[in-house]
Amino acid sequence: MPERDHTTAPSGRQYEIVHGEQRAVIVEVGGGLRRYTVGGADRLDGYGLEEMCTGGRGQPLVPWPNRVRDGRYEFDGRAQQLALTEPEAANAIHGLVRWANWHVTRHEEHRVVVGYRLHPQPGWPGLLDLRIEYALGPGGLSVTTVATNAGAAACPYGAGFHPYLTLGTDTIDELILAAPGAGYLESDARGIPTAVRPAAGTPWDYCAPRPIGGARLDTGYTDLRRDSDGLARVRLATADGQRAVTLWMDGAYGYLMLFTGDTLATAAQRRGLAAEPMTCAPNALASGDGLVRLEPGQSHRAVWGLQPG
């Protein structure tokens, strides 16, 4: 049963799933992940039941993650103009479904599935059936996003997620970060990539674990190093190694964004590290970098997850 069965909460209905000491709460608004705890300790820097989601916390980013410069792109010879949802930088940001009401299609003790049909609208030509499965198991939380082109014509597609990792410290400065990006995206003042650079030997290199310190990250990565199981991993740990959380992503996620939250409201600055799996680069609708072309009836699947330790 839902944690709360009515819609007066800013994030709508709340759906709790449980496995052993793990607990997660998924919400109606945006189909997002509001909480993930292990043994009562937060491993996701989420938000309260009476709060509206801020900073993209736990939200799915569909049908594109990150930014589109000027909200403009062209697909199959047709120019498109999206609403500028990051007006201060004149960008469209983080897709079209973050504030939509998703519906639950299945809810079990350890698993919930939410869905949404995204219709064509100004700046967006596609008809997509979207499905996200959140499941808890012995290895932690897995999040599976499936998009199916339900329309009669091809459409562009990209997906991402916006979790903030936490280990319960006041700030992330003393935490040890390991992240798989061998290349980083050099970007302009509007957050639009201008080049891909090798990360080795630069301040943006976290392939070997090291403290975050005072680093200010709002940085995209690619050329993700993967383990023998094909997964790329971001690991956040305390200096003594007693607490840790790992975000993993499958091969569908070829890009990663790390954000230290310096531009958030004061109380939330540097409280958690946003580690955002992305199937495509920022501005991919315009640049095509990592963008998927979904033909009618075709589906795209991407999986990421969280595990303690």
C-alpha positions as CSV (number, residue, x, y, z in Angstrom):
1,M,0.0,0.0,0.0
2,P,1.1,3.6,-0.5
3,E,2.8,5.3,2.4
4,R,0.3,8.1,1.9
5,D,-2.8,7.5,-0.2
6,H,-3.9,11.0,-1.2
7,T,-2.4,13.8,-3.3
8,T,-2.0,16.6,-0.9
9,A,1.7,16.0,-0.6
10,P,3.6,18.1,-3.1
11,S,5.1,15.0,-4.7
12,G,1.7,13.2,-4.8
13,R,1.1,9.6,-3.8
14,Q,4.0,7.8,-2.1
15,Y,4.8,4.2,-2.8
16,E,7.1,2.4,-0.4
17,I,9.1,-0.7,-1.2
18,V,11.1,-2.7,1.4
19,H,13.7,-5.5,1.3
20,G,15.4,-6.4,4.6
21,E,17.0,-3.2,6.0
22,Q,16.5,-1.3,2.7
23,R,13.6,1.1,2.2
24,A,12.8,3.2,-0.9
25,V,9.9,5.7,-1.5
26,I,8.8,6.4,-5.1
27,V,6.5,9.3,-5.8
28,E,3.6,10.0,-8.2
29,V,5.0,13.4,-9.4
30,G,7.7,12.8,-11.9
31,G,7.8,9.1,-11.1
32,G,10.9,9.9,-9.1
33,L,12.8,8.4,-6.2
34,R,12.3,10.4,-3.0
35,R,14.1,8.3,-0.4
36,Y,16.5,5.3,-0.2
37,T,17.7,4.2,3.2
38,V,19.7,1.3,4.5
39,G,19.3,0.4,8.2
40,G,17.5,3.7,8.7
41,A,20.4,5.7,7.3
42,D,19.9,7.8,4.2
43,R,22.0,6.9,1.2
44,L,20.1,9.3,-1.1
45,D,19.9,13.0,-0.3
46,G,16.2,13.2,-1.0
47,Y,13.4,15.5,0.4
48,G,10.7,15.4,2.9
49,L,7.1,14.3,2.5
50,E,5.8,17.9,2.9
51,E,8.5,19.4,0.5
52,M,8.4,19.9,-3.2
53,C,11.3,18.3,-5.0
54,T,14.2,20.8,-5.5
55,G,17.4,20.5,-7.5
56,G,16.0,17.6,-9.6
57,R,16.4,15.2,-6.6
58,G,15.7,11.7,-7.7
59,Q,13.9,12.7,-10.8
60,P,13.9,10.8,-14.2
61,L,15.2,13.0,-17.0
62,V,13.3,12.0,-20.2
63,P,13.2,12.4,-23.2
64,W,16.6,14.1,-22.8
65,P,18.9,14.7,-19.8
66,N,20.7,17.9,-19.1
67,R,20.5,20.9,-21.4
68,V,19.6,21.9,-24.9
69,R,21.1,25.2,-26.0
70,D,18.4,27.8,-26.8
71,G,15.9,24.9,-26.7
72,R,16.5,24.5,-30.4
73,Y,17.2,21.4,-32.4
74,E,16.3,19.8,-35.7
75,F,15.0,16.2,-36.3
76,D,14.3,14.7,-39.7
77,G,14.4,18.1,-41.3
78,R,12.0,19.8,-38.9
79,A,13.1,22.6,-36.6
80,Q,11.9,22.3,-33.0
81,Q,11.7,24.9,-30.3
82,L,11.4,23.8,-26.7
83,A,10.3,26.0,-23.8
84,L,13.4,27.5,-22.0
85,T,13.1,25.8,-18.6
86,E,16.5,27.1,-17.5
87,P,15.7,30.8,-18.5
88,E,18.8,32.3,-16.8
89,A,21.0,30.3,-19.3
90,A,18.5,30.3,-22.1
91,N,18.4,26.4,-22.1
92,A,15.8,23.7,-22.1
93,I,16.7,21.4,-19.3
94,H,16.1,17.8,-18.1
95,G,13.2,16.7,-20.3
96,L,9.4,16.9,-20.1
97,V,8.2,14.4,-17.4
98,R,9.6,15.7,-14.1
99,W,6.4,17.4,-13.0
100,A,3.9,15.0,-14.7
101,N,1.7,12.6,-12.7
102,W,2.9,9.1,-13.3
103,H,0.6,6.1,-12.6
104,V,1.5,2.9,-10.8
105,T,1.0,-0.3,-12.8
106,R,2.4,-2.7,-10.3
107,H,3.2,-2.5,-6.6
108,E,4.7,-5.3,-4.6
109,E,6.6,-5.4,-1.3
110,H,10.0,-5.0,-2.9
111,R,9.0,-3.6,-6.3
112,V,7.0,-0.8,-7.9
113,V,6.5,0.0,-11.6
114,V,5.3,3.4,-12.8
115,G,4.3,4.5,-16.2
116,Y,3.5,7.6,-18.3
117,R,2.5,8.4,-21.9
118,L,4.3,11.4,-23.3
119,H,2.4,13.0,-26.1
120,P,3.7,15.3,-28.8
121,Q,3.8,18.9,-27.8
122,P,5.5,22.2,-28.9
123,G,9.1,21.4,-29.5
124,W,8.7,17.6,-29.0
125,P,7.4,15.4,-31.9
126,G,7.3,11.9,-30.3
127,L,4.7,9.7,-28.7
128,L,6.4,7.6,-26.0
129,D,5.2,5.0,-23.6
130,L,7.5,5.3,-20.5
131,R,8.0,2.7,-17.8
132,I,10.3,2.7,-14.8
133,E,10.7,-0.2,-12.5
134,Y,12.2,0.2,-9.0
135,A,13.2,-3.0,-7.3
136,L,15.0,-3.8,-4.1
137,G,17.0,-7.0,-3.6
138,P,20.0,-8.4,-1.8
139,G,22.4,-6.3,-3.9
140,G,20.5,-3.0,-3.4
141,L,18.2,-0.9,-5.6
142,S,17.9,-1.3,-9.3
143,V,16.1,1.3,-11.6
144,T,15.1,0.2,-15.1
145,T,13.8,2.7,-17.6
146,V,12.1,1.5,-20.8
147,A,10.8,3.9,-23.5
148,T,8.7,2.6,-26.4
149,N,7.9,4.7,-29.5
150,A,4.1,4.4,-29.7
151,G,3.8,6.8,-32.6
152,A,3.8,6.5,-36.3
153,A,7.1,8.2,-36.9
154,A,10.7,8.1,-35.6
155,C,11.6,10.4,-32.7
156,P,14.8,11.3,-30.9
157,Y,15.4,10.0,-27.4
158,G,17.7,10.3,-24.4
159,A,17.3,9.4,-20.7
160,G,19.0,10.2,-17.4
161,F,18.4,10.2,-13.7
162,H,19.3,12.8,-11.0
163,P,20.0,11.0,-7.6
164,Y,22.1,12.8,-5.0
165,L,24.4,10.4,-3.0
166,T,24.9,11.0,0.8
167,L,26.6,9.3,3.7
168,G,25.0,11.6,6.3
169,T,27.8,14.1,6.6
170,D,27.1,17.8,6.8
171,T,29.0,18.3,3.5
172,I,30.6,16.0,0.9
173,D,34.0,17.8,1.2
174,E,35.7,15.1,3.3
175,L,34.2,12.2,1.4
176,I,36.3,10.0,-1.0
177,L,35.0,9.9,-4.6
178,A,35.9,7.3,-7.2
179,A,34.2,7.9,-10.6
180,P,34.8,6.1,-14.0
181,G,35.1,9.0,-16.4
182,A,38.3,8.8,-18.5
183,G,37.1,11.8,-20.5
184,Y,35.4,15.0,-19.3
185,L,33.2,17.4,-21.3
186,E,34.7,20.8,-21.5
187,S,31.7,23.2,-21.4
188,D,30.9,26.8,-21.8
189,A,29.3,29.1,-19.2
190,R,25.8,27.8,-20.2
191,G,26.8,24.2,-19.5
192,I,26.9,23.2,-23.2
193,P,29.8,20.9,-24.2
194,T,32.5,22.4,-26.4
195,A,35.0,19.5,-26.4
196,V,35.9,16.2,-24.9
197,R,39.2,16.2,-23.0
198,P,41.2,13.4,-21.3
199,A,40.6,13.5,-17.6
200,A,43.9,12.0,-16.5
201,G,46.1,14.4,-14.7
202,T,43.4,17.1,-14.5
203,P,41.4,18.3,-11.5
204,W,38.4,16.4,-13.0
205,D,40.0,13.0,-12.7
206,Y,38.5,10.7,-10.1
207,C,39.3,7.3,-11.7
208,A,41.5,6.8,-8.6
209,P,39.7,7.5,-5.3
210,R,40.5,10.8,-3.7
211,P,38.8,13.4,-1.5
212,I,36.3,15.8,-3.1
213,G,37.7,18.6,-1.0
214,G,36.6,22.0,-2.3
215,A,36.1,20.9,-5.9
216,R,33.2,22.5,-7.6
217,L,31.8,20.0,-10.0
218,D,29.0,20.5,-12.6
219,T,30.9,18.3,-15.0
220,G,30.0,15.7,-17.7
221,Y,32.0,12.6,-18.3
222,T,32.3,10.0,-21.0
223,D,34.7,7.2,-22.0
224,L,33.4,5.5,-18.8
225,R,35.7,2.8,-17.5
226,R,33.7,-0.4,-16.9
227,D,34.3,-3.5,-14.7
228,S,34.4,-7.0,-15.9
229,D,30.6,-7.2,-15.6
230,G,30.1,-4.3,-18.0
231,L,29.0,-1.9,-15.4
232,A,30.5,1.6,-14.7
233,R,30.6,2.6,-11.0
234,V,30.7,5.7,-8.9
235,R,31.6,5.1,-5.3
236,L,31.4,7.6,-2.4
237,A,33.0,6.6,0.9
238,T,34.0,8.1,4.3
239,A,37.7,8.7,4.9
240,D,37.8,5.8,7.3
241,G,36.0,3.5,4.9
242,Q,33.3,2.6,7.4
243,R,30.4,3.9,5.2
244,A,30.0,3.9,1.5
245,V,27.5,3.9,-1.3
246,T,27.9,2.9,-4.9
247,L,26.0,3.9,-8.0
248,W,26.3,1.6,-11.0
249,M,25.1,1.9,-14.5
250,D,24.8,-0.4,-17.5
251,G,26.1,0.0,-21.0
252,A,23.1,2.0,-22.1
253,Y,24.4,4.9,-20.0
254,G,27.5,6.2,-21.8
255,Y,27.7,9.5,-20.0
256,L,27.8,10.7,-16.4
257,M,27.3,14.1,-14.7
258,L,28.8,14.9,-11.4
259,F,27.4,17.9,-9.5
260,T,28.5,19.1,-6.1
261,G,25.4,21.3,-5.6
262,D,27.2,24.7,-5.2
263,T,24.4,26.6,-7.0
264,L,21.6,25.1,-5.0
265,A,19.7,26.9,-2.2
266,T,22.1,27.6,0.7
267,A,20.8,24.8,3.0
268,A,21.3,22.2,0.3
269,Q,24.7,23.2,-1.1
270,R,27.3,20.4,-1.0
271,R,25.1,18.3,1.1
272,G,25.0,15.5,-1.4
273,L,26.8,14.6,-4.6
274,A,24.6,14.3,-7.7
275,A,25.8,11.4,-9.8
276,E,23.6,11.4,-12.9
277,P,23.7,8.5,-15.3
278,M,22.9,9.7,-18.9
279,T,22.4,7.9,-22.1
280,C,23.6,10.9,-24.1
281,A,25.6,14.1,-23.7
282,P,24.3,17.5,-22.7
283,N,22.8,19.2,-25.8
284,A,22.5,15.8,-27.6
285,L,19.2,16.8,-29.2
286,A,21.2,19.4,-31.2
287,S,24.6,17.7,-31.4
288,G,23.5,14.1,-31.7
289,D,26.2,12.9,-29.3
290,G,24.8,9.6,-27.9
291,L,21.3,10.4,-29.1
292,V,19.0,7.4,-29.8
293,R,16.7,7.3,-32.8
294,L,13.6,5.4,-31.8
295,E,11.7,4.0,-34.8
296,P,7.9,3.2,-34.4
297,G,7.4,0.3,-32.1
298,Q,11.1,0.3,-31.0
299,S,12.0,0.3,-27.3
300,H,15.1,1.5,-25.4
301,R,16.1,0.0,-22.0
302,A,18.6,1.5,-19.5
303,V,19.4,0.3,-16.0
304,W,21.2,1.9,-13.0
305,G,21.2,1.2,-9.3
306,L,22.5,1.8,-5.8
307,Q,24.2,-0.5,-3.4
308,P,25.5,0.0,0.1
309,G,29.3,-0.3,0.3
